[in-house]
Amino acid sequence: MLLCLSANHHGASFELLEKLSVGGSEVASRLVESTDFLDGAVVLATCNRFEAYLDVDDTMREADALGAVIETVAAHAGVDTVELASSAEALSGDAVVHHLFSVSAGLKSVVIGEDEIAGQVRRALGSARSNGTSTSSLERLFQKASSTSRGVKTRTEIGRAGRSLVRLALDLSSSRIADWSATRVLLIGTGEYAATTVAALRDRGAADIAVYSPSGRAGAFAARLGLRAVTQLSTALNASDIVVTCTSRPEPVVTADLLLPGRRLIVDLGLPRNVDPLVASVPGVELLDLETVRLHAPLEQLNATSDAHGIVDAAAAEFRAREAEREAAPAIAALRGRVFGVLDSEIERMRRRGTWSAASEADLRHLVGVLLHTPSLRAREAARAGDADAVIAAVELLLGPVENAPEAVADSSEQVEGLAG
């Protein structure tokens, strides 16, 4: 059973994520070593997310497994168990597959389409391999996630869409700005989107750029990019000509009560909104939000995210179908083994009676292959459609219990392919 514990920028504080990210690779080993129900774990820890992907014994109750994992992670990171439980999202089964594929493709990043996360996903699997906490199920999951992210990158414009929206927003703003070099700019946010925005502002000649961070990271961000950090939001807002917001905060950062009347443009690039729509009611204030910006986006950029989601959806569905097929494969392999075992016995009797010939053996093997082809094909199709249990039950009704040994599972895909050929 696959489970995922995900704490990310949508629901967890920066302070919590910072504590969780310290020693993120070591927590996978601790999880596996301290529990008897975890076969493996891969931990993805970045500045914006902490996620533990878990291969759990099927006999374990999901709620009990997650409770034990939360306690172990909280103890390792030195955070409150209740805070972690309330800030994290728990996923299981098919939802884990779709989530990881979306994460790896950059569809759940602060900047949609950023490709750094794909490398972080690959390194997370590499770390699990080195620490001996990966399993065959987790290997298949993460490898397919990586190939899906490559498909999204090569087949869509998602990698350029987020950054292009920043530049498009500033292009739309330029009709209200007479001279960028004399414009006082306030940037709210310190993530990758904010860094992209700084570069785009400077390309237009902006020089007076202040930065404010709701999470308190303005100082480090300003020092790195040569900006001016501010701590009093209301003062900074009213001293600016244009405000650009791009944080991942779940609630609005800029509200009407913080603003005085006066000519000012506010560009909200946050998702969810960083700016309360009531801001537009303040005299002199004009609000340009992401929805308005996207209305002016070229069609190929507008479609990029939709195309990427379509690729992820298809990849996740195919992965689930293949996993279901693997579940039924030992039963189909057992059927194949039993039938060809009977055939081998009959061929041996033919040898003893002196009636064997190479041609007769070839004919018999061909006949058995033809007879097995349709049942095998239908069994595979049934498994892919979600009826793997029915396939296994049907074979066990005829043959008795099917051994689900690791070597049988490893060889079953090739055996099933042979049946269909």
Number of C-alpha atoms within 10 A of each C-alpha: 17 22 22 26 23 25 25 24 22 18 16 22 16 18 10 21 22 16 17 25 20 15 12 22 21 14 23 25 19 16 26 21 14 12 13 11 18 20 20 24 30 32 27 24 24 18 15 19 24 23 22 24 25 30 23 21 16 11 8 13 12 17 10 9 17 19 12 15 22 20 17 18 22 20 13 18 18 12 16 14 16 11 13 21 18 11 18 20 15 17 19 16 12 15 14 21 26 21 20 24 29 24 20 30 33 25 25 20 22 21 23 19 29 23 19 12 20 21 12 15 24 16 15 20 23 15 18 23 15 10 15 15 24 25 17 11 15 21 16 12 22 21 14 20 28 19 16 24 27 15 16 27 19 11 13 20 19 29 23 15 22 22 19 17 21 23 19 18 23 19 15 15 16 13 8 12 16 9 11 18 15 13 17 17 26 26 29 26 27 26 19 16 22 22 16 16 25 22 14 19 20 14 12 15 14 18 17 17 21 20 27 25 21 16 13 15 16 23 17 13 21 18 11 9 11 11 19 17 22 19 14 9 19 14 13 21 22 18 16 20 18 24 24 27 27 27 30 25 20 15 13 15 18 23 15 16 10 14 20 17 12 13 14 22 21 24 26 27 26 24 18 16 22 25 25 15 16 12 18 17 12 17 13 12 20 18 20 20 21 18 12 14 21 15 10 13 16 13 10 13 20 17 15 21 22 13 18 25 18 13 21 27 17 12 21 25 16 14 20 19 20 16 19 21 26 21 21 28 30 27 29 28 23 22 20 19 13 13 14 16 12 11 16 15 11 15 19 13 13 15 12 10 9 9 10 15 12 7 9 13 16 10 12 15 16 12 12 15 19 14 12 20 18 13 15 23 17 13 25 26 17 19 24 22 14 15 16 24 14 14 24 21 16 14 19 16 11 9 13 10 13 17 12 14 9 10 9 16 19 14 13 22 19 12 19 24 14 15 21 16 10
